[in-house]
Amino acid sequence: MCSSDLSTDAAHAFPAAWRPSVEAPWQRCGQGTAAVSCFSFYANKTITTGEGGMAVMDDPDLAARMKLMSLHGMSRDAWDRYSGEGSWDYRIVAPGYKYNMTDVAAALGIVQLARAEEMRRRRDEIAQRYLRGLAGVNAIELPPDPKDRLHSWHLFPVRLRLERLRIDRNAFVEEMRKEGIGFSVHWRPLHLHPYYTETFGWQPESCPIATALWQRLVSLPIFASQTDAEASRVIEVLTDLCRRNAV
Ligand SMILES: Cc1ncc(COP(=O)(O)O)c(C=O)c1O
């Protein structure tokens, strides 16, 4: 049971796990970590249904309410009405929404769910290869990998130490792309998006720490079908780029 009444945005965290100490058994993210945990199954996530996601909780009444509200507040969904055991009759019992997962998406999701841990392990192997292979590159700061966490490795973000490089982050990403390596950048802070700048007058200096961090961030490619050779090439090209552009 979870004592918290908070809900968690765990969009990136499937199927991450944690344990209170290295001797304790693993607990999945969402298992007792919040009253409701929401995971995204959007196309670029660790498992996907194309669009959609999953909310987990251990309160059956809340689960029933979410199910009801996700499909028009209807007392019976199509399976309950048209399958052998079902009844044609249904009632609207609440002013619901229309954000149910489609059966076609769920069919994808069931297969992906069964492979989730296998795919997480593969991403972890790639991450461990990066952590070992890049440990000596002093122009980059690697993500933490504590022993009491199983990371989902949806992304592998690193922070550039710009004071040790002659090029900025954008040039760095361009150089990697020229080598055919799909580097990306995530998490542009809200205050640097045009809507917020125009609506609230926010400027880069409004949130100086987020601005500075953003200018250092890059994400290395990481995905379950990535080969060892592909990961090794990322390490080689990145190491070489840092060496050639060292201050
Ligand atoms: C932290 C976070 N929350 C929520 C979402 C939205 O997820 P979805 O695309 O499934 O609506 C994302 C998408 O990447 C995310 O990164």
The ligand as an SDF file (V2000), in Angstrom:
LIG
                    3D

 16 16  0  0  0  0  0  0  0  0999 V2000
    7.9100   14.1150  -18.1210 C   0  0  0  0  0  0  0  0  0  0  0  0
    6.8400   13.8700  -19.1450 C   0  0  0  0  0  0  0  0  0  0  0  0
    5.5590   13.8630  -18.7570 N   0  0  0  0  0  0  0  0  0  0  0  0
    4.5550   13.6470  -19.6550 C   0  0  0  0  0  0  0  0  0  0  0  0
    4.8390   13.4050  -20.9810 C   0  0  0  0  0  0  0  0  0  0  0  0
    3.6830   13.2230  -21.9330 C   0  0  0  0  0  0  0  0  0  0  0  0
    3.5000   11.9010  -22.2710 O   0  0  0  0  0  0  0  0  0  0  0  0
    2.4940   11.5420  -23.4530 P   0  0  0  0  0  0  0  0  0  0  0  0
    3.1830   11.8880  -24.7280 O   0  0  0  0  0  0  0  0  0  0  0  0
    2.2470   10.0760  -23.3320 O   0  0  0  0  0  0  0  0  0  0  0  0
    1.2660   12.3520  -23.2200 O   0  0  0  0  0  0  0  0  0  0  0  0
    6.1560   13.3830  -21.4220 C   0  0  0  0  0  0  0  0  0  0  0  0
    6.4750   13.1060  -22.8250 C   0  0  0  0  0  0  0  0  0  0  0  0
    7.5970   12.8510  -23.1860 O   0  0  0  0  0  0  0  0  0  0  0  0
    7.1820   13.6350  -20.4820 C   0  0  0  0  0  0  0  0  0  0  0  0
    8.4610   13.6660  -20.8660 O   0  0  0  0  0  0  0  0  0  0  0  0
  1  2  1  0
  2  3  1  0
  2 15  2  0
  3  4  2  0
  4  5  1  0
  5  6  1  0
  5 12  2  0
  6  7  1  0
  7  8  1  0
  8  9  2  0
  8 10  1  0
  8 11  1  0
 12 13  1  0
 12 15  1  0
 13 14  2  0
 15 16  1  0
M  END
$$$$
